[in-house]
Structures are given as C-alpha cells and as structure tokens.
Amino acid sequence: MKSRWRISLGIGLPVIILFAALGTFSPGEPEHEGRRLSDWLRELPVAGSGFAERHQPARFAVNCIGTNAIPFLLKSLRARDPQWKADAVHWLYEKCDINYLPVLADARRELAVSGFLALGRVAEPAIPELQALVTGPDKENAYYAINALQAIGSPQTMPVIFHALTNDDAILREGALFSVGNFRSHAHAAVPLLVKSLQANEKEVRANAANAIGQIGMESAIAVPALIECLKDSYAPVKRNAIVALSGYGTDAISALPMLREIAESKEEDLRRVARLAVVRVQCEMRDGAIIRGPVDRKRIALAFTGHEFGEGAETILETLTNHQSRASFFLTGEFLTNRAFASIISRIQRERHHLGPHSDQHLLYCSWDAARTNLVTEHEFQKDLFANVSRIPDAQQPGFRRSRYLLPPFEHYNRDIADWTRTCGWTLINYTPGTRSNADYTGEAETNFVSSQAIFDSVLKREQEDPHGLNGFILLFHIGSGPGRTDKFHARLGELMDALGSKGYEFVRVDEMLRPPRDPNFGGPVGRGSR
C-alpha cells in the first residue's frame, strides 16, 4: 500500500510540478550543438569555485552562445516559485527521496550565476540591469545579482559591490562579502571595510570578512594586525579563515608566528593542520603574490630546473643529484613533456622521486616586459594553458606520489594577475630567489646578455657570503638545457657547486618539501594546503 502511495505521488505531483515549471523555461532558449543553454550550465562549477579541466567544454559552449545567453540568464536570476511548488518539491525530496530540486528557482539562479561566470566580461551588457536588481526592493534578487556582478569580473561592477558591504540588509551584505574576495587583488580598496567587518557582532560576517581579506591578499599594514586579533576569536571558522589569510601574506605576517605556532599544537585537528602550513608560509618571502624564497631558519636550498625546447643537461643533472643523494624540482612545458626524445628523462625524474610540475603548456609570455607588465593573455587562456600542461604530466605509480600544486611561470615572468589566477585554479605560484645569475645559464656566447658558467658559479657563492641568511630558503633556478647556442654548459659544474654548498652545511630539497610542514605525527592524512 505504501509503495502504491509513493508511486502515485511520484507520478502525480511531478506532473503538476512539470506544468508549473514549463513557464520557467523560455521557448527561445539558446542552444549550442543541439543542447540547450540550461543543459550546459549544469556542467559548470558551482558559483564561487574555480574552473577545472572537466568544465572547459561547457564553458566553451556558453562562450559560443555569447551575449545571446544574457536574456535567459537574467530571466533565470529573477525566477520565483509559488510557495506550494517549493513545499511540494521539498516534501517529495524529504519524504519520498524523489529529487526535483533542480526545477526550483534557487537552483536556476545558481545556474545563472555560473553562466555569468563562464561568460566573464562578455556579459558586460547585463551590468546595468544587474545593478538595478542590487538596488531594487527584492533583496533575494539583489543577493544573486551581487554574485552575478562578481562573476562577470568587470571593474565596472566593483563600486556596487563595495557599497553593498555597508548595506543595512544582512542578506545583501552577506552577498557582497562572498563576492568581493573573488576580485582578488583588484579589490584591495575594500580591505578597510572588510577589516571593520571583522569586528561585527555576527560571527558569520566575521568569518566571511576574514575569508575575503585572504582572497584579496593586499594591504598588509592594516589587514595583518586585524587578522592576528581574529586568532583569538571564539568562533572556529573565523580563526581558521584568519589563519589561511595570514598564510598568503608571507613575511609581511611574520608577527603572527608565535600565535600560529601555539595553534599548530592545538587539539582541534582542522585548526592544527592549517596553522602548521601557516607557520611555514609566513616565513616565506613573496613578491606580487608569488613565493620567491622559503623559510630562512634552516640551511635548505631548493634546486629548480625548467625545461622547454632543450634537455641536453638532464642526464648529467640527474646523475649529479643521485651522487649527492639529493632531490630537486623540475618544471616542464607541454612541449617538453610530449617530446618523445625526453620520455626517458621524465620517467627517471618520477622514478627517482623528484618534484615534477608545470611551466606552461605552450611556454606563453604572460605579460609584457616593461614596467607596467600588461597582461598578454586572458584568464581563460591562462587556465586552459595550465590545465593542458598539467594533463601532460604522467601519473606516477609509486606509492605516496603527490601531484604538484606549484607553478613556475614561463620566462620566470609574471604579474599580480597571474598569481591571482593561479590561486583561483587551486595552485601556488613560485619563482626563483633573486640575487644570483643562476637563471642566466641559458644565454649563448653570441648574445649580448651572455653570462659565463664561472660568473654564475661566483655569483651564487658571493650571495651566500653577503646575505645575512646565506642561501637559506633559496629557490635556485637553472635550465635543463640551453641548446646549441651555448657551449659553456653550467650543468657540467653543478656537482662542483653542490659540493661547495654542501661543505657549508646546506641540504638540497624539493620545492614542496621546503614550502610545506612535515607530516603531522598526530594525523595520518595529507597536510592541509589552505587556499594557497
């Protein structure tokens, strides 16, 4: 009897809901390759999370539809359900385990925000109407409109979101707090307002404000002291978000180290894990959002080798590392990874447990060489190139293998946007430590910028003597190959350099070993990465 009752409900109510839902779908809904826009939207990430490789086909489809998607997205954003429909759908879900939640307005609104995220600045024509929704009487519409404006990512949208941070309506203020951090460093002007929000009575407001400050990662002079105060907050999410935020400020947040070390001994597992990572990261030197030097409290050097076209030094480098019982980090482009001539090199790098990470699939120049460092790629192009590069890294079969989460930029050249986009993808941008000529080992004798191997060797030892911390925490970068234009190959002297530095007590480690804490003896799982 109960089974018949459920079947009747499962058939009868869905029919009613179907008729009610039909009006929510536009007969003129745009399509791509025979599939409706709404179908593609369901394959996009939830708003607020980044695009992964699996999302790229849907993102491409939405971009092909382009501005034709805007009317449908705006209509979806304004969708409302009669109360009886919402009650019926939730009753079916809770009592009969029948899921029709995707037909509800909230789900359609979420999909609309994802659609605006996929379109990005292509959706700028929608900004005036979205701004009107933000300032309109319907606060629920305003909440989703705030998120849609952030998803578009245009500088035109920031003033509206900044203003909403001080709105009296809690829902609208919450939407602004969720949205503003996703502008990353471009939202640095909002940091003073967010710092004030850290003192709000509502605990969720404090937690969201700390998270937003961490996403922005700027204005350390006012942000860091306020975040340190949050470490005393009784509400765990506030404390956790503050810890993660401090991790992104590097040595600008070194004053937080004593409290972070105390929390790193906490019995609360989640707080302990993020605090242990933060203890390392606030000791790292950063420049424009990228880590350029590890902690200086230990005599450790991370040797990093990049590869694109040439690899004639690889066997010598790997043999030298083996002889010195050391591990290093290799950052390779897609061209290097797919070159059959280098297959045995890549296999050996993985077999001998060196770090293997991306260096851009096509070795793109991300930004101009002048002082402005203007972007030469879009965020979409950057993400597509990074994911393509990562997809070409073979999965190692050895137990304990962990995929790299560090990107070393091509040409060792980047700007703050590249660092922001890297974090959005869930990766950490790193670069070599300045102060030596090691990265000039690719220059050829016929070039005006040629630097000899002897000059490179001498520059490393000179920096070791002159720097107050020696080469502690150094990311020392070389190239796997320099090609036929250079006969004075530095890889032939790598062993000599390692001998000289080893005699001074230096240990050579992988980049990921230097930039993360040792495994937590109180926890068997992987070390938490936070948002960096």
SULJOJO-V401075 format. One line per field, one symbol per residue. phi: phi as a letter, one per 40 degrees, with the letter a starting at -180 (. if undefined). psi: psi as a letter, one per 20 degrees, with the letter a starting at -180 (. if undefined). A space follows every 50 residues. Layout:
# SULJOJO-V401075
phi=???
psi=???
This chain:
# SULJOJO-V401075
phi=.ccccccccccccdcccccccdccbcccdcbafgbcdcccccccccdhbc cbdccccccccccccgcccddccccccccbbcdccccccccdcccbfbbb dccccdcccccccccccccgcccddcddcccccccccccccccccdcccc ccgcdcccdccdcccbcccccccccccccccccfcccdccddccccccbc ccccccccccccccccgbfcdbccdccccccccccdccccccccccdccf ccbcccddccccccbcccdcccccccccdcccbccbafgbcbacdccbcb bbcbbbabcbaccdccccccccccfbbbbbbbcccccccccbdcccccdc ccgccbbcbgcbfcccacccccfcdbbcccccccccccccccccccccdg cbccbbbbccgfbabccccccccdcgbbcbaccchbbdccccccdccccd bcccccdccccccccccdbgbdgcbcbbbcabgccbccccdcbccccccc ccccgcbbbcdcccbbccdcccaccccccgbb
psi=ghggghggghggghgghghhhhiippikpqrpkjpqghghhijrqppirr prhiihghggghhhhciiigggghghhjqqqqhhggggghghghhikpok hiiqhghhgghgghghghhcihjhiigghhhhhgjrhohgghghhghhgg hhjqhhighggghihjqhphgghghgghhhhiichikhiigghhghhijq hphhggghghggghhgkrlhhhgghhhhhiiiqioghggghhggghhiib iikhiigghhhghijqiogghgghhhghhghijppqpliqpipaqjiqmp popppqpfhqkiigggghhggghjlqqappoqrhgghjohhjghggghgg hjkrporqkpgjlqohrrirhhlppiqrhghggggghgghiioqpqiqpj ppqqkppoqqjlprahgggghghhijrpprrqprirjhijiiqqhiqhjp prhghgghhghghhhhphjckpjpooprqhqiaiiphmphhijgggghgg hhijjqqprqghhhjqrrpoijpiaqpqibj.
